[in-house]
C-alpha cells in the first residue's frame, strides 16, 4: 500500500515564520476587503468618505451597518458586501490558524507512528 515518509516537525523559527507570513497575507486581504467596502459605500451608496470607512469597518468586523443606505443600488451593494465580508472574515481566520492546526496534526501523526 502507501508508505508515508516520516518527517520531523519544523523548527520553531520556521513555524513562527509561517505564522508571520500568514498574518501579513491576512492583513493584506482584510485591507483589500475594507477598501472594496469603502469604495462601494462611497461611490455606489453615495455615503461620505468617513461614514463609508465606518460602515465598511463595522460590516467587515461583523458588528453590522451604522449608516443608512437610501438608494436601491446602495442597498444591493450593502447586502452583497455583508455576505462577502462574512465569508472573507471566516476564511481569514482559517488561514491564520492553518499553520498551528497543521503543526498540531503533524505532531499527533508523529506520536501515532512512534507507538
N, CA, C and O atoms as a GROMACS GRO file, in nm:
protein
  460
    1UNK      N    1   0.084  -0.118   0.000
    1UNK     CA    2   0.000   0.000   0.000
    1UNK      C    3   0.089   0.124   0.000
    1UNK      O    4   0.202   0.119  -0.049
    2UNK      N    5   0.041   0.231   0.052
    2UNK     CA    6   0.112   0.359   0.050
    2UNK      C    7   0.202   0.371   0.172
    2UNK      O    8   0.157   0.357   0.285
    3UNK      N    9   0.329   0.395   0.148
    3UNK     CA   10   0.424   0.414   0.258
    3UNK      C   11   0.448   0.563   0.276
    3UNK      O   12   0.488   0.632   0.182
    4UNK      N   13   0.423   0.612   0.398
    4UNK     CA   14   0.438   0.754   0.424
    4UNK      C   15   0.576   0.782   0.481
    4UNK      O   16   0.620   0.717   0.576
    5UNK      N   17   0.645   0.879   0.422
    5UNK     CA   18   0.776   0.918   0.471
    5UNK      C   19   0.757   1.002   0.597
    5UNK      O   20   0.687   1.104   0.594
    6UNK      N   21   0.818   0.962   0.706
    6UNK     CA   22   0.805   1.033   0.832
    6UNK      C   23   0.899   1.154   0.833
    6UNK      O   24   1.019   1.140   0.812
    7UNK      N   25   0.842   1.270   0.858
    7UNK     CA   26   0.922   1.392   0.866
    7UNK      C   27   0.909   1.451   1.006
    7UNK      O   28   0.804   1.441   1.069
    8UNK      N   29   1.017   1.512   1.052
    8UNK     CA   30   1.016   1.578   1.182
    8UNK      C   31   0.938   1.708   1.175
    8UNK      O   32   0.916   1.764   1.067
    9UNK      N   33   0.897   1.756   1.291
    9UNK     CA   34   0.831   1.886   1.297
    9UNK      C   35   0.929   1.994   1.253
    9UNK      O   36   1.049   1.984   1.276
   10UNK      N   37   0.876   2.096   1.190
   10UNK     CA   38   0.960   2.210   1.152
   10UNK      C   39   1.012   2.278   1.278
   10UNK      O   40   0.941   2.285   1.378
   11UNK      N   41   1.134   2.329   1.274
   11UNK     CA   42   1.187   2.402   1.390
   11UNK      C   43   1.098   2.524   1.421
   11UNK      O   44   1.029   2.576   1.334
   12UNK      N   45   1.102   2.567   1.547
   12UNK     CA   46   1.017   2.679   1.589
   12UNK      C   47   1.037   2.806   1.507
   12UNK      O   48   0.938   2.872   1.475
   13UNK      N   49   1.160   2.844   1.470
   13UNK     CA   50   1.174   2.964   1.386
   13UNK      C   51   1.102   2.952   1.251
   13UNK      O   52   1.046   3.050   1.202
   14UNK      N   53   1.101   2.834   1.192
   14UNK     CA   54   1.030   2.811   1.066
   14UNK      C   55   0.879   2.821   1.090
   14UNK      O   56   0.807   2.883   1.011
   15UNK      N   57   0.832   2.760   1.199
   15UNK     CA   58   0.690   2.764   1.234
   15UNK      C   59   0.645   2.909   1.257
   15UNK      O   60   0.540   2.950   1.206
   16UNK      N   61   0.722   2.985   1.335
   16UNK     CA   62   0.685   3.125   1.359
   16UNK      C   63   0.692   3.208   1.232
   16UNK      O   64   0.615   3.303   1.215
   17UNK      N   65   0.784   3.175   1.142
   17UNK     CA   66   0.790   3.242   1.013
   17UNK      C   67   0.665   3.217   0.930
   17UNK      O   68   0.615   3.306   0.862
   18UNK      N   69   0.614   3.095   0.937
   18UNK     CA   70   0.490   3.062   0.866
   18UNK      C   71   0.372   3.139   0.924
   18UNK      O   72   0.286   3.189   0.851
   19UNK      N   73   0.368   3.148   1.056
   19UNK     CA   74   0.260   3.224   1.121
   19UNK      C   75   0.269   3.371   1.081
   19UNK      O   76   0.167   3.433   1.050
   20UNK      N   77   0.388   3.428   1.082
   20UNK     CA   78   0.407   3.568   1.044
   20UNK      C   79   0.367   3.591   0.899
   20UNK      O   80   0.302   3.690   0.867
   21UNK      N   81   0.408   3.500   0.811
   21UNK     CA   82   0.371   3.512   0.669
   21UNK      C   83   0.220   3.511   0.651
   21UNK      O   84   0.165   3.593   0.579
   22UNK      N   85   0.152   3.418   0.718
   22UNK     CA   86   0.007   3.410   0.707
   22UNK      C   87  -0.060   3.533   0.767
   22UNK      O   88  -0.163   3.578   0.717
   23UNK      N   89  -0.003   3.588   0.874
   23UNK     CA   90  -0.057   3.708   0.936
   23UNK      C   91  -0.048   3.827   0.840
   23UNK      O   92  -0.143   3.903   0.826
   24UNK      N   93   0.065   3.842   0.775
   24UNK     CA   94   0.083   3.952   0.679
   24UNK      C   95  -0.014   3.936   0.562
   24UNK      O   96  -0.077   4.034   0.520
   25UNK      N   97  -0.027   3.816   0.510
   25UNK     CA   98  -0.121   3.792   0.400
   25UNK      C   99  -0.264   3.820   0.444
   25UNK      O  100  -0.341   3.881   0.369
   26UNK      N  101  -0.301   3.777   0.564
   26UNK     CA  102  -0.437   3.800   0.616
   26UNK      C  103  -0.465   3.949   0.632
   26UNK      O  104  -0.575   3.995   0.601
   27UNK      N  105  -0.368   4.026   0.678
   27UNK     CA  106  -0.385   4.170   0.694
   27UNK      C  107  -0.404   4.235   0.557
   27UNK      O  108  -0.488   4.324   0.541
   28UNK      N  109  -0.326   4.193   0.459
   28UNK     CA  110  -0.341   4.247   0.323
   28UNK      C  111  -0.480   4.215   0.268
   28UNK      O  112  -0.544   4.301   0.209
   29UNK      N  113  -0.525   4.091   0.287
   29UNK     CA  114  -0.658   4.052   0.239
   29UNK      C  115  -0.766   4.135   0.308
   29UNK      O  116  -0.858   4.183   0.242
   30UNK      N  117  -0.756   4.154   0.439
   30UNK     CA  118  -0.855   4.235   0.510
   30UNK      C  119  -0.853   4.380   0.463
   30UNK      O  120  -0.958   4.443   0.451
   31UNK      N  121  -0.734   4.433   0.435
   31UNK     CA  122  -0.724   4.570   0.384
   31UNK      C  123  -0.793   4.582   0.248
   31UNK      O  124  -0.863   4.680   0.223
   32UNK      N  125  -0.772   4.484   0.161
   32UNK     CA  126  -0.837   4.486   0.029
   32UNK      C  127  -0.989   4.477   0.044
   32UNK      O  128  -1.063   4.549  -0.023
   33UNK      N  129  -1.034   4.389   0.133
   33UNK     CA  130  -1.179   4.377   0.158
   33UNK      C  131  -1.236   4.508   0.213
   33UNK      O  132  -1.346   4.548   0.175
   34UNK      N  133  -1.163   4.572   0.302
   34UNK     CA  134  -1.207   4.700   0.357
   34UNK      C  135  -1.212   4.807   0.248
   34UNK      O  136  -1.305   4.886   0.243
   35UNK      N  137  -1.112   4.808   0.162
   35UNK     CA  138  -1.108   4.904   0.052
   35UNK      C  139  -1.227   4.884  -0.043
   35UNK      O  140  -1.285   4.982  -0.090
   36UNK      N  141  -1.262   4.760  -0.072
   36UNK     CA  142  -1.379   4.732  -0.156
   36UNK      C  143  -1.504   4.792  -0.091
   36UNK      O  144  -1.585   4.855  -0.160
   37UNK      N  145  -1.519   4.774   0.039
   37UNK     CA  146  -1.635   4.828   0.110
   37UNK      C  147  -1.638   4.979   0.111
   37UNK      O  148  -1.742   5.040   0.087
   38UNK      N  149  -1.523   5.039   0.137
   38UNK     CA  150  -1.516   5.186   0.142
   38UNK      C  151  -1.554   5.245   0.006
   38UNK      O  152  -1.637   5.335  -0.002
   39UNK      N  153  -1.492   5.194  -0.100
   39UNK     CA  154  -1.520   5.246  -0.234
   39UNK      C  155  -1.665   5.220  -0.275
   39UNK      O  156  -1.729   5.305  -0.336
   40UNK      N  157  -1.716   5.102  -0.241
   40UNK     CA  158  -1.855   5.070  -0.275
   40UNK      C  159  -1.954   5.158  -0.202
   40UNK      O  160  -2.049   5.209  -0.263
   41UNK      N  161  -1.933   5.178  -0.072
   41UNK     CA  162  -2.025   5.263   0.002
   41UNK      C  163  -2.018   5.408  -0.044
   41UNK      O  164  -2.119   5.478  -0.047
   42UNK      N  165  -1.898   5.452  -0.081
   42UNK     CA  166  -1.886   5.591  -0.125
   42UNK      C  167  -1.944   5.612  -0.265
   42UNK      O  168  -2.024   5.703  -0.285
   43UNK      N  169  -1.905   5.528  -0.360
   43UNK     CA  170  -1.943   5.551  -0.499
   43UNK      C  171  -2.078   5.490  -0.538
   43UNK      O  172  -2.147   5.543  -0.625
   44UNK      N  173  -2.118   5.380  -0.475
   44UNK     CA  174  -2.244   5.316  -0.511
   44UNK      C  175  -2.358   5.363  -0.419
   44UNK      O  176  -2.467   5.395  -0.466
   45UNK      N  177  -2.330   5.368  -0.288
   45UNK     CA  178  -2.434   5.408  -0.193
   45UNK      C  179  -2.435   5.559  -0.167
   45UNK      O  180  -2.523   5.609  -0.098
   46UNK      N  181  -2.337   5.630  -0.222
   46UNK     CA  182  -2.328   5.776  -0.208
   46UNK      C  183  -2.321   5.821  -0.062
   46UNK      O  184  -2.391   5.912  -0.019
   47UNK      N  185  -2.235   5.754   0.013
   47UNK     CA  186  -2.212   5.788   0.154
   47UNK      C  187  -2.078   5.862   0.161
   47UNK      O  188  -1.983   5.826   0.091
   48UNK      N  189  -2.069   5.965   0.244
   48UNK     CA  190  -1.945   6.042   0.256
   48UNK      C  191  -1.832   5.951   0.305
   48UNK      O  192  -1.856   5.847   0.367
   49UNK      N  193  -1.708   5.992   0.275
   49UNK     CA  194  -1.591   5.906   0.299
   49UNK      C  195  -1.584   5.852   0.441
   49UNK      O  196  -1.568   5.732   0.459
   50UNK      N  197  -1.595   5.937   0.540
   50UNK     CA  198  -1.576   5.892   0.678
   50UNK      C  199  -1.684   5.792   0.719
   50UNK      O  200  -1.656   5.696   0.791
   51UNK      N  201  -1.807   5.815   0.673
   51UNK     CA  202  -1.914   5.720   0.703
   51UNK      C  203  -1.897   5.590   0.623
   51UNK      O  204  -1.934   5.483   0.671
   52UNK      N  205  -1.842   5.599   0.503
   52UNK     CA  206  -1.814   5.480   0.423
   52UNK      C  207  -1.708   5.394   0.491
   52UNK      O  208  -1.719   5.271   0.496
   53UNK      N  209  -1.604   5.459   0.544
   53UNK     CA  210  -1.500   5.386   0.618
   53UNK      C  211  -1.560   5.320   0.742
   53UNK      O  212  -1.534   5.202   0.769
   54UNK      N  213  -1.639   5.397   0.815
   54UNK     CA  214  -1.701   5.346   0.938
   54UNK      C  215  -1.794   5.228   0.907
   54UNK      O  216  -1.788   5.125   0.973
   55UNK      N  217  -1.878   5.243   0.807
   55UNK     CA  218  -1.973   5.137   0.772
   55UNK      C  219  -1.901   5.012   0.724
   55UNK      O  220  -1.935   4.901   0.766
   56UNK      N  221  -1.803   5.028   0.636
   56UNK     CA  222  -1.729   4.913   0.584
   56UNK      C  223  -1.654   4.841   0.696
   56UNK      O  224  -1.650   4.718   0.698
   57UNK      N  225  -1.597   4.916   0.788
   57UNK     CA  226  -1.526   4.856   0.901
   57UNK      C  227  -1.620   4.777   0.990
   57UNK      O  228  -1.589   4.666   1.034
   58UNK      N  229  -1.736   4.834   1.017
   58UNK     CA  230  -1.832   4.768   1.104
   58UNK      C  231  -1.889   4.642   1.038
   58UNK      O  232  -1.905   4.539   1.104
   59UNK      N  233  -1.918   4.648   0.909
   59UNK     CA  234  -1.969   4.530   0.838
   59UNK      C  235  -1.862   4.421   0.834
   59UNK      O  236  -1.891   4.305   0.862
   60UNK      N  237  -1.739   4.459   0.800
   60UNK     CA  238  -1.631   4.361   0.787
   60UNK      C  239  -1.600   4.294   0.920
   60UNK      O  240  -1.562   4.177   0.922
   61UNK      N  241  -1.616   4.365   1.030
   61UNK     CA  242  -1.588   4.307   1.162
   61UNK      C  243  -1.706   4.228   1.217
   61UNK      O  244  -1.693   4.164   1.322
   62UNK      N  245  -1.819   4.233   1.149
   62UNK     CA  246  -1.935   4.158   1.194
   62UNK      C  247  -2.026   4.234   1.288
   62UNK      O  248  -2.118   4.175   1.345
   63UNK      N  249  -2.002   4.362   1.306
   63UNK     CA  250  -2.082   4.441   1.400
   63UNK      C  251  -2.212   4.490   1.340
   63UNK      O  252  -2.308   4.515   1.413
   64UNK      N  253  -2.218   4.504   1.210
   64UNK     CA  254  -2.340   4.550   1.145
   64UNK      C  255  -2.328   4.691   1.093
   64UNK      O  256  -2.236   4.765   1.129
   65UNK      N  257  -2.422   4.730   1.007
   65UNK     CA  258  -2.416   4.862   0.944
   65UNK      C  259  -2.450   4.974   1.042
   65UNK      O  260  -2.525   4.953   1.138
   66UNK      N  261  -2.395   5.091   1.017
   66UNK     CA  262  -2.424   5.208   1.102
   66UNK      C  263  -2.482   5.324   1.022
   66UNK      O  264  -2.555   5.406   1.077
   67UNK      N  265  -2.452   5.332   0.893
   67UNK     CA  266  -2.502   5.442   0.809
   67UNK      C  267  -2.624   5.394   0.732
   67UNK      O  268  -2.630   5.278   0.689
   68UNK      N  269  -2.720   5.483   0.714
   68UNK     CA  270  -2.838   5.450   0.634
   68UNK      C  271  -2.804   5.455   0.486
   68UNK      O  272  -2.748   5.552   0.437
   69UNK      N  273  -2.841   5.348   0.417
   69UNK     CA  274  -2.825   5.343   0.272
   69UNK      C  275  -2.962   5.370   0.213
   69UNK      O  276  -3.059   5.300   0.242
   70UNK      N  277  -2.971   5.475   0.129
   70UNK     CA  278  -3.101   5.520   0.083
   70UNK      C  279  -3.136   5.478  -0.060
   70UNK      O  280  -3.254   5.469  -0.094
   71UNK      N  281  -3.036   5.452  -0.146
   71UNK     CA  282  -3.069   5.420  -0.285
   71UNK      C  283  -3.068   5.268  -0.309
   71UNK      O  284  -3.008   5.192  -0.233
   72UNK      N  285  -3.136   5.229  -0.415
   72UNK     CA  286  -3.153   5.088  -0.448
   72UNK      C  287  -3.018   5.018  -0.471
   72UNK      O  288  -2.993   4.912  -0.413
   73UNK      N  289  -2.933   5.076  -0.556
   73UNK     CA  290  -2.804   5.013  -0.586
   73UNK      C  291  -2.715   5.005  -0.462
   73UNK      O  292  -2.639   4.910  -0.446
   74UNK      N  293  -2.726   5.105  -0.374
   74UNK     CA  294  -2.650   5.102  -0.249
   74UNK      C  295  -2.696   4.987  -0.159
   74UNK      O  296  -2.613   4.924  -0.092
   75UNK      N  297  -2.825   4.961  -0.157
   75UNK     CA  298  -2.877   4.850  -0.076
   75UNK      C  299  -2.835   4.715  -0.131
   75UNK      O  300  -2.805   4.623  -0.056
   76UNK      N  301  -2.833   4.704  -0.264
   76UNK     CA  302  -2.785   4.580  -0.326
   76UNK      C  303  -2.636   4.560  -0.293
   76UNK      O  304  -2.596   4.450  -0.255
   77UNK      N  305  -2.556   4.667  -0.307
   77UNK     CA  306  -2.414   4.657  -0.272
   77UNK      C  307  -2.397   4.621  -0.125
   77UNK      O  308  -2.316   4.534  -0.092
   78UNK      N  309  -2.471   4.687  -0.037
   78UNK     CA  310  -2.459   4.663   0.106
   78UNK      C  311  -2.490   4.517   0.141
   78UNK      O  312  -2.421   4.457   0.223
   79UNK      N  313  -2.592   4.461   0.078
   79UNK     CA  314  -2.626   4.320   0.101
   79UNK      C  315  -2.515   4.228   0.053
   79UNK      O  316  -2.474   4.136   0.124
   80UNK      N  317  -2.467   4.252  -0.068
   80UNK     CA  318  -2.360   4.169  -0.123
   80UNK      C  319  -2.232   4.183  -0.041
   80UNK      O  320  -2.162   4.084  -0.018
   81UNK      N  321  -2.201   4.304   0.003
   81UNK     CA  322  -2.079   4.326   0.081
   81UNK      C  323  -2.089   4.257   0.217
   81UNK      O  324  -1.990   4.204   0.267
   82UNK      N  325  -2.207   4.256   0.276
   82UNK     CA  326  -2.225   4.188   0.404
   82UNK      C  327  -2.201   4.038   0.389
   82UNK      O  328  -2.133   3.978   0.473
   83UNK      N  329  -2.255   3.977   0.285
   83UNK     CA  330  -2.232   3.834   0.262
   83UNK      C  331  -2.085   3.807   0.232
   83UNK      O  332  -2.026   3.712   0.285
   84UNK      N  333  -2.026   3.890   0.146
   84UNK     CA  334  -1.885   3.877   0.112
   84UNK      C  335  -1.797   3.891   0.236
   84UNK      O  336  -1.701   3.815   0.253
   85UNK      N  337  -1.829   3.986   0.322
   85UNK     CA  338  -1.749   4.011   0.442
   85UNK      C  339  -1.751   3.894   0.538
   85UNK      O  340  -1.649   3.859   0.597
   86UNK      N  341  -1.867   3.831   0.553
   86UNK     CA  342  -1.876   3.715   0.641
   86UNK      C  343  -1.786   3.602   0.593
   86UNK      O  344  -1.715   3.541   0.672
   87UNK      N  345  -1.791   3.576   0.464
   87UNK     CA  346  -1.707   3.470   0.407
   87UNK      C  347  -1.559   3.507   0.416
   87UNK      O  348  -1.476   3.423   0.451
   88UNK      N  349  -1.526   3.632   0.386
   88UNK     CA  350  -1.387   3.676   0.391
   88UNK      C  351  -1.331   3.667   0.533
   88UNK      O  352  -1.216   3.628   0.553
   89UNK      N  353  -1.412   3.704   0.632
   89UNK     CA  354  -1.366   3.701   0.771
   89UNK      C  355  -1.340   3.557   0.817
   89UNK      O  356  -1.236   3.529   0.876
   90UNK      N  357  -1.434   3.468   0.790
   90UNK     CA  358  -1.418   3.328   0.830
   90UNK      C  359  -1.299   3.265   0.758
   90UNK      O  360  -1.222   3.189   0.818
   91UNK      N  361  -1.283   3.294   0.630
   91UNK     CA  362  -1.171   3.240   0.554
   91UNK      C  363  -1.038   3.289   0.610
   91UNK      O  364  -0.943   3.212   0.620
   92UNK      N  365  -1.033   3.417   0.646
   92UNK     CA  366  -0.909   3.472   0.702
   92UNK      C  367  -0.874   3.408   0.836
   92UNK      O  368  -0.757   3.383   0.863
   93UNK      N  369  -0.973   3.380   0.918
   93UNK     CA  370  -0.947   3.314   1.046
   93UNK      C  371  -0.889   3.175   1.020
   93UNK      O  372  -0.792   3.135   1.085
   94UNK      N  373  -0.946   3.102   0.926
   94UNK     CA  374  -0.893   2.971   0.891
   94UNK      C  375  -0.751   2.979   0.839
   94UNK      O  376  -0.666   2.895   0.871
   95UNK      N  377  -0.724   3.080   0.758
   95UNK     CA  378  -0.590   3.099   0.703
   95UNK      C  379  -0.490   3.130   0.814
   95UNK      O  380  -0.376   3.082   0.810
   96UNK      N  381  -0.532   3.210   0.913
   96UNK     CA  382  -0.443   3.243   1.025
   96UNK      C  383  -0.414   3.121   1.112
   96UNK      O  384  -0.303   3.104   1.162
   97UNK      N  385  -0.514   3.036   1.131
   97UNK     CA  386  -0.498   2.920   1.218
   97UNK      C  387  -0.431   2.801   1.149
   97UNK      O  388  -0.388   2.707   1.216
   98UNK      N  389  -0.422   2.803   1.017
   98UNK     CA  390  -0.372   2.689   0.941
   98UNK      C  391  -0.234   2.639   0.987
   98UNK      O  392  -0.218   2.518   1.004
   99UNK      N  393  -0.133   2.725   1.007
   99UNK     CA  394  -0.003   2.672   1.049
   99UNK      C  395  -0.009   2.601   1.185
   99UNK      O  396   0.055   2.497   1.204
  100UNK      N  397  -0.084   2.656   1.279
  100UNK     CA  398  -0.093   2.596   1.413
  100UNK      C  399  -0.167   2.462   1.407
  100UNK      O  400  -0.125   2.365   1.470
  101UNK      N  401  -0.277   2.457   1.332
  101UNK     CA  402  -0.352   2.332   1.319
  101UNK      C  403  -0.269   2.227   1.247
  101UNK      O  404  -0.268   2.110   1.286
  102UNK      N  405  -0.198   2.269   1.143
  102UNK     CA  406  -0.111   2.175   1.071
  102UNK      C  407  -0.004   2.118   1.162
  102UNK      O  408   0.022   1.998   1.160
  103UNK      N  409   0.057   2.203   1.242
  103UNK     CA  410   0.162   2.157   1.334
  103UNK      C  411   0.104   2.060   1.436
  103UNK      O  412   0.166   1.958   1.468
  104UNK      N  413  -0.014   2.093   1.489
  104UNK     CA  414  -0.079   2.006   1.587
  104UNK      C  415  -0.108   1.868   1.527
  104UNK      O  416  -0.078   1.766   1.588
  105UNK      N  417  -0.167   1.866   1.407
  105UNK     CA  418  -0.198   1.739   1.343
  105UNK      C  419  -0.072   1.662   1.306
  105UNK      O  420  -0.068   1.539   1.316
  106UNK      N  421   0.031   1.733   1.264
  106UNK     CA  422   0.159   1.668   1.232
  106UNK      C  423   0.217   1.604   1.358
  106UNK      O  424   0.267   1.492   1.353
  107UNK      N  425   0.210   1.675   1.469
  107UNK     CA  426   0.262   1.621   1.595
  107UNK      C  427   0.184   1.495   1.635
  107UNK      O  428   0.244   1.397   1.679
  108UNK      N  429   0.052   1.497   1.620
  108UNK     CA  430  -0.027   1.378   1.650
  108UNK      C  431   0.012   1.261   1.560
  108UNK      O  432   0.019   1.147   1.606
  109UNK      N  433   0.038   1.290   1.434
  109UNK     CA  434   0.076   1.186   1.339
  109UNK      C  435   0.211   1.126   1.376
  109UNK      O  436   0.229   1.004   1.368
  110UNK      N  437   0.304   1.209   1.416
  110UNK     CA  438   0.437   1.160   1.456
  110UNK      C  439   0.423   1.073   1.581
  110UNK      O  440   0.482   0.965   1.588
  111UNK      N  441   0.345   1.120   1.680
  111UNK     CA  442   0.327   1.043   1.804
  111UNK      C  443   0.259   0.910   1.775
  111UNK      O  444   0.292   0.810   1.837
  112UNK      N  445   0.165   0.907   1.682
  112UNK     CA  446   0.093   0.785   1.646
  112UNK      C  447   0.187   0.683   1.582
  112UNK      O  448   0.176   0.563   1.608
  113UNK      N  449   0.280   0.730   1.499
  113UNK     CA  450   0.373   0.642   1.432
  113UNK      C  451   0.480   0.588   1.525
  113UNK      O  452   0.538   0.484   1.498
  114UNK      N  453   0.506   0.659   1.636
  114UNK     CA  454   0.609   0.614   1.730
  114UNK      C  455   0.563   0.497   1.814
  114UNK      O  456   0.645   0.424   1.869
  115UNK      N  457   0.431   0.477   1.823
  115UNK     CA  458   0.379   0.368   1.907
  115UNK      C  459   0.402   0.231   1.852
  115UNK      O  460   0.363   0.132   1.913
   0.00000   0.00000   0.00000
